Amino acid sequence: MPSIDLNADLGEGFGRWRLGDDEALLDIVTSANVACGFHAGDPTTMRWVCAAAVDKGVAIGAQVGYRDLAGFGRRRIDYEPDELRDDILYQIGALSAFGPVAYVKPHGALYNVAAVDDVQAGAVVAAVLAYDSTLPVLCQPGSTLARLAVEAGLTVVGEGFADRAYRADGTLMPRSVPGAVLHDPDAVVARAVRMAVERVVETGDGQLVPSPVASICVHGDTPGAVELAGRVRAGLREAGLSVEPFA
């Protein structure tokens, strides 16, 4: 039976503040992208999310981002390459104190910038190489980060977004654009299944572009995220796919 991974961004609270229902999502997803303290997350949150993930057999990924708690890591920051590399390396190391890190995924603006920018993508690659060159990098297929990671000998796992709109070039539509986040459950499920089975995704202007993915992301901070993730998982299974971690 062909398989697909289902991931979500978790541990994105800070202190007394909580974002999303991580405990419920851990019963649905197979991989958890855990915030490492720079865009969200704190040591206590990181610890309990990792412990719960291990208990439920969910793979743990280091969700690394810009040093931007106020902006939730969704504002571009132009770093010196070595500084960005060190910030990413720091975050992977911090999360590894609480659980077995199985892969690395950039968050928010860093994800989008590294998809097209050689300098920031190179910093992500350099950090993973410095920490553990066997760690896979979860990113968009065809992106600059994917290309540089492969060239460096890293394992790349293609990721698709069930609840995000795509532009004609295959990149994600910016959240500032109306319709960038999809809320219709039927449309989200259909998109996830199509990416997993047909390996294509429909763009905002109706084109089909290749999307060879091994993992589907559902965002944990959107309204109704738990129900939506459950429906996506059920849809993938109904399509004949086994839902399990890639790492």
C-alpha positions as CSV (number, residue, x, y, z in Angstrom):
1,M,0.0,0.0,0.0
2,P,1.5,3.4,-0.9
3,S,2.0,5.7,2.1
4,I,1.9,9.4,2.8
5,D,2.9,11.4,5.9
6,L,0.6,14.0,7.5
7,N,2.3,16.8,9.4
8,A,1.3,19.9,11.4
9,D,3.0,22.8,13.1
10,L,2.8,22.2,16.9
11,G,4.1,23.7,20.1
12,E,3.5,27.2,18.9
13,G,2.4,28.6,22.2
14,F,4.6,30.7,24.5
15,G,4.4,30.8,28.3
16,R,0.7,30.9,29.3
17,W,-0.4,31.3,25.7
18,R,-1.5,28.3,23.7
19,L,-2.2,28.2,20.0
20,G,-4.2,25.2,18.6
21,D,-5.0,21.9,20.2
22,D,-1.7,20.1,20.0
23,E,-2.8,17.1,22.1
24,A,-5.8,16.4,19.8
25,L,-3.7,16.9,16.6
26,L,-1.1,14.4,17.9
27,D,-3.8,11.7,17.7
28,I,-4.2,12.5,13.9
29,V,-0.9,13.6,12.4
30,T,2.2,11.3,11.9
31,S,4.8,14.1,12.1
32,A,5.0,17.1,14.4
33,N,6.9,20.2,13.3
34,V,7.7,21.5,16.8
35,A,8.5,25.2,17.3
36,C,12.0,25.6,18.7
37,G,11.6,28.9,20.7
38,F,12.5,31.6,18.1
39,H,9.1,32.2,16.4
40,A,7.1,30.4,19.1
41,G,7.5,27.8,21.7
42,D,9.3,27.7,25.1
43,P,11.2,25.0,26.9
44,T,8.2,23.6,28.8
45,T,6.1,23.6,25.7
46,M,8.8,21.9,23.7
47,R,9.3,19.3,26.4
48,W,5.6,18.2,26.7
49,V,4.9,18.3,23.0
50,C,8.0,16.1,22.3
51,A,7.0,13.7,25.2
52,A,3.5,13.4,23.8
53,A,4.7,12.8,20.3
54,V,7.0,10.0,21.4
55,D,4.2,8.5,23.4
56,K,1.9,8.5,20.3
57,G,4.5,7.3,17.8
58,V,4.6,10.7,16.0
59,A,7.9,11.8,14.4
60,I,9.5,15.0,15.7
61,G,10.8,17.7,13.4
62,A,12.6,20.8,14.3
63,Q,10.5,23.7,13.0
64,V,13.2,26.4,12.8
65,G,12.4,30.0,12.1
66,Y,13.5,33.6,12.4
67,R,14.2,35.2,15.7
68,D,10.8,36.9,15.7
69,L,8.4,36.1,18.5
70,A,6.5,39.3,18.0
71,G,5.8,38.6,14.3
72,F,5.4,34.8,14.7
73,G,8.2,34.3,12.2
74,R,6.1,35.5,9.3
75,R,8.2,38.7,8.6
76,R,11.3,38.4,6.4
77,I,14.6,39.1,8.1
78,D,17.8,39.6,6.1
79,Y,20.5,37.9,8.1
80,E,24.2,37.4,7.5
81,P,24.4,33.8,6.3
82,D,26.6,32.6,9.2
83,E,24.3,34.2,11.7
84,L,21.2,32.5,10.2
85,R,23.0,29.2,10.1
86,D,24.0,29.5,13.8
87,D,20.4,30.5,14.8
88,I,19.0,27.4,13.0
89,L,21.7,25.1,14.4
90,Y,20.9,26.5,17.9
91,Q,17.2,25.7,17.5
92,I,17.8,22.1,16.3
93,G,20.1,21.5,19.3
94,A,17.6,23.0,21.7
95,L,14.8,20.8,20.5
96,S,17.0,17.7,20.6
97,A,17.3,18.1,24.4
98,F,13.6,17.2,24.7
99,G,13.1,14.5,22.1
100,P,14.6,12.7,19.1
101,V,14.7,15.1,16.2
102,A,14.0,13.2,13.0
103,Y,14.0,16.0,10.4
104,V,14.2,19.8,9.9
105,K,11.5,22.1,8.4
106,P,11.8,25.9,8.1
107,H,8.8,27.9,9.4
108,G,6.9,30.9,8.0
109,A,8.9,33.6,6.2
110,L,12.1,31.5,6.4
111,Y,10.3,28.7,4.6
112,N,9.1,31.0,1.8
113,V,12.4,32.9,1.5
114,A,14.5,29.7,1.5
115,A,12.3,28.4,-1.3
116,V,13.6,31.1,-3.7
117,D,16.8,32.6,-2.1
118,D,20.1,30.9,-2.4
119,V,21.7,32.7,0.6
120,Q,19.0,31.8,3.1
121,A,18.5,28.3,1.7
122,G,22.2,27.8,1.9
123,A,22.2,28.8,5.6
124,V,19.5,26.1,6.3
125,V,21.5,23.5,4.5
126,A,24.7,24.5,6.3
127,A,23.0,24.2,9.7
128,V,21.6,20.7,9.0
129,L,25.1,19.6,7.7
130,A,26.7,21.0,10.9
131,Y,24.2,19.2,13.1
132,D,23.5,15.9,11.4
133,S,23.8,15.3,7.7
134,T,21.5,12.3,8.0
135,L,18.5,14.5,8.9
136,P,16.0,15.0,6.1
137,V,14.9,18.5,5.1
138,L,11.1,18.9,4.7
139,C,10.4,21.5,2.0
140,Q,8.6,22.3,-1.2
141,P,9.7,20.2,-4.2
142,G,11.4,22.2,-6.8
143,S,12.4,24.9,-4.4
144,T,15.8,26.5,-4.1
145,L,16.2,24.8,-0.7
146,A,15.4,21.4,-2.1
147,R,17.9,21.9,-4.9
148,L,20.7,23.1,-2.6
149,A,20.0,20.3,0.0
150,V,20.2,17.6,-2.7
151,E,23.4,19.1,-4.1
152,A,24.9,19.0,-0.5
153,G,23.9,15.3,-0.2
154,L,21.0,15.8,2.2
155,T,17.8,13.9,2.0
156,V,14.9,16.0,0.8
157,V,11.3,15.2,1.5
158,G,8.7,17.0,-0.7
159,E,5.9,18.7,1.2
160,G,2.5,19.8,0.0
161,F,0.0,22.1,1.8
162,A,-3.6,21.0,1.9
163,D,-4.9,24.3,3.2
164,R,-2.9,26.8,1.3
165,A,-3.4,28.3,-2.2
166,Y,-0.6,28.1,-4.8
167,R,0.7,30.5,-7.3
168,A,1.4,29.6,-11.0
169,D,5.1,29.0,-10.3
170,G,4.3,26.4,-7.6
171,T,5.1,28.6,-4.6
172,L,2.7,29.4,-1.9
173,M,0.4,32.4,-2.2
174,P,1.3,35.0,0.4
175,R,-1.0,35.1,3.4
176,S,-1.6,38.7,2.7
177,V,-3.5,37.8,-0.4
178,P,-7.2,37.0,0.0
179,G,-7.9,33.3,-0.4
180,A,-4.3,32.3,0.5
181,V,-5.6,30.0,3.3
182,L,-8.3,27.5,2.3
183,H,-11.2,26.9,4.8
184,D,-13.6,24.7,2.8
185,P,-13.1,21.2,4.2
186,D,-14.1,19.4,1.0
187,A,-11.7,21.5,-1.0
188,V,-8.8,20.9,1.5
189,V,-9.4,17.1,1.5
190,A,-9.6,17.0,-2.3
191,R,-6.4,19.0,-2.6
192,A,-4.5,16.7,-0.2
193,V,-5.7,13.5,-2.0
194,R,-4.8,14.9,-5.4
195,M,-1.3,15.8,-4.3
196,A,-0.8,12.4,-2.7
197,V,-2.2,10.3,-5.5
198,E,-1.8,12.4,-8.7
199,R,1.3,14.3,-7.5
200,V,-0.1,17.6,-8.9
201,V,-1.7,20.7,-7.3
202,E,-4.1,23.2,-8.8
203,T,-2.9,26.8,-8.7
204,G,-5.1,29.9,-8.0
205,D,-5.5,30.4,-11.7
206,G,-6.6,26.8,-12.4
207,Q,-3.3,25.4,-13.7
208,L,-2.0,22.0,-12.6
209,V,1.7,22.0,-11.6
210,P,3.8,19.0,-10.5
211,S,3.8,18.4,-6.7
212,P,5.8,15.2,-6.0
213,V,5.2,15.1,-2.2
214,A,5.7,12.6,0.5
215,S,4.2,14.7,3.3
216,I,1.0,16.8,3.5
217,C,0.8,19.7,5.9
218,V,-2.3,20.9,7.7
219,H,-1.9,24.0,9.8
220,G,-2.7,23.6,13.5
221,D,-3.5,27.3,14.0
222,T,-6.4,27.6,11.6
223,P,-10.0,27.5,12.9
224,G,-11.3,23.9,13.1
225,A,-7.8,22.5,12.6
226,V,-8.5,19.3,14.5
227,E,-11.6,18.4,12.5
228,L,-10.0,19.4,9.3
229,A,-6.9,17.3,9.9
230,G,-9.1,14.3,10.8
231,R,-11.0,14.7,7.6
232,V,-7.8,14.9,5.6
233,R,-6.4,11.8,7.2
234,A,-9.7,9.9,6.5
235,G,-9.7,11.1,2.9
236,L,-6.1,9.9,2.4
237,R,-7.0,6.5,3.8
238,E,-10.2,6.3,1.7
239,A,-7.9,6.9,-1.3
240,G,-6.0,3.8,-0.5
241,L,-3.0,5.4,1.2
242,S,-1.4,4.3,4.4
243,V,-0.8,7.4,6.6
244,E,2.5,7.0,8.4
245,P,5.7,9.0,9.2
246,F,8.2,9.5,6.4
247,A,11.1,9.7,9.0
